[in-house]
Amino acid sequence: MPELSHTWDEDSPHRTVLEAIPHMLMVVDEDIRILYANPAAAQAIRAHPPTSIRNRFGEVMHCLNALGGCGRSKACKSCDVRGSVRDAIAGRHVKRTRTRLTIVRDGETVEAHVLISASPLGDRFPGEVLVMLEDITSLVRLERLVPVCAYCGKVRNEQQVWQPVGEFLGFQFDARVTHGICEECEARFFGDEAMNGTITIRRG
């Protein structure tokens, strides 16, 4: 199996920079065997220690299509991760490719939506590619239709439980919700009191 380049030694300034980046970053070979993973990637793929990884990407990620071995199934031929790495080695222009990964975690099949960017490391490290994965799963969920009760305004989550919208946004997107009032509701519910200053309205 490939050995780590000296570039990824613990005292390397290259490694120091990569480990400060919050996105998942990996160095892989042409068969997407992982040679290095920064802390964000190691956490996502549950690898410890990060530099001990020597398996292929699909096997480490528990990709549904790689259960028989990463690169062996029919679906692997159209894998966007493999395609991005091939393009990088061939010297093609680096671009962000949006893809969906179907992975198996704790016995359950889950979907992860990511943007993949791949770039060759140059002539000093032939066949090595830097791969960045940006997790956009939350954004994709937001793009989908969200069922909202027409009467109380609660939102139905993926577990088919109706939640207040603030609770839903907090759980799904780690968002804090504050409350204000729009001009229409101000006029409807407070009318003259707001106009003459009897009460103070904080608009959202």
N, C-alpha and C positions, 0 to 999 in steps of 0.2 A: 504494500500500500504506500501511497505517497507520504513523504515526511514533510513536516512543516518547514517552510522556508525560514531562514534566520530573520527575515523581515518581521515575523510574528513572535519573536522572543519576547519574554515578559518586559524587558527593559527597552524595547523598541519604541521610538517616537511614533512610528506608524500605528502601532497597536494602541498607544495612548490616545491618539486622535480618534480611532475607530470606536474605542470603548466609551468615549464621551458622547457619542451620537445615540439618541434614543430609539432610532429605527433599527430593525433587524438587519445586521450586516454579516455576510459570510464570505469567505474565500473558498472557492470550489475548483475542482479540476474539470476536465472536459466531460467526465462521466458523472458530474455533479456530486462527487464525493467531497464531503465537507472537510476542509483543512483547518479552518479557523471560524469561530463564531464569537461575535462580541456579546457582552452580557445580556443585551436585549434579545438577541437571537437565542442564546443559550437558555434563557428563561422560557421563551416561547416553545422551544423544542425539548425542554426538560433535560438538558444535558449538563453533566457535572463531572469533572471540571470542563469548561468550555473547549479547551484545546485538546481534549481526549477524543473528540469525535473523529471517526474515520469512515463512517458509513455514508451511503448516498442520501441525498436530500429527502426523497420520498419515503425511505425506510425510517429515517429519523423523525420525520413529521407524521408518520403513521398514515400516509396518504392511502385512501381507499383503493386506488389503482395500483399501489405498490405492495400489496399484501403478499404477492408472490415474488417480490423482488423489484426494486425500482429500475425501470427501463425495460422490463420484460413483458409487460402487458401491451395489448393493442393500443390502449388509451395513452400509453407513455409516448407513442410516436408523435402525438399532437400536444404533448405537455408544453405549456408556455414557459415553464422554468427552464426545461432543457432547450427549448427553442431560443430563448434569450441568451443562454450560455453559448450555444452554437454560433449565434449571430455575433456575439462579442469576440469569440476566438477568430471568426472569419473577418473581423475588422469592420463589420457593419456599424452604422450609426447607432449610438446608444439612445434608447427610447424607453419610456415608461409604458409597460404593458399591463393592462388590467386583466385579472384572471380570477377564477374561483377555485379554491382548493377544498376538496372533500376529504376530511380526515376523521380518523377514529380515535376518540379519547374516552378512556374509562368505559369502554363498551358501547359508547354512543357515537353515532355519525353526526358530525357537525360541519357546517360550511364556513369557510373563511374567505373573505374577499380582500385581495391585495393588489398593489401596484408593484411590478417587478422592474428593476433597472439593473442592467449588467454591463460591466466594463472590463476589458482585459487589463492585466497588470503590467503589460509591456514586455519587451524583449528579455529583460533580466529574469522574468518569471514566466517563461512560455507555458501555455496551457493552464494558467491560473487566472481566474476571473473573480472580480469583486461583485457580489450580488447584494442588492438592497431590496428589502421587502417592506412596503408601507401598508399597514393594516387599515383598510377602509371599510371594514365590516359594519361599523356603526353608521357610516354615511350611507351605505347601500340600504340598510334597514330603513333609514329615514326617507330614502327615495321611494320606497314601496308605499302602497296605500295603507293607512293606519285606520282601523275601524274605531269610530267615535260614536258614542251613544247620542242620538239626536235629541234626547230629553235632558239628561244630566251632565253630558259632556265627558263622561269617563271614557278611557281608552282601553281596548281589549289587547292584552299582551300575547306573546307567543304561547303561553300556557293556558290561553283562553280565559284568563281572569281579568275582570274589569277593574281598572285602577284609576284614581284621580289623575288628571293629566300631569300635574306636578310630580307625583310619585313615579309615573311612567317615564318621564324625561330624566328624572334623577337616577333611576335604575338603569335605563338603557344607554344614556349618554353622559352620565356623571354631570348632569347640568343642575344648577341651582335655579329655582324659580322664585321670582319676586312678583308682587301684585300691584297693579295700578288700576286705572279706569280710563276707558276710551271716552271721547267726547260724546258719542251717541248715548252711552249708558249714563254719563254724567247728566245730560239733559233729561233723560228718561226718568231716572230715579231721584235726582236731587233738584232739578229744575231751578226755581228762583233762589233756593238757599245757596246754591253755588254761585249764582250770578251776583247776589248782594253781599257775599262774603260771610254769611252766617256760619258756613262750614268751609274748611279748607280741603281741597281735592288734590291728591297726588296722582298725576297721570302716569300711565305706564310708558 
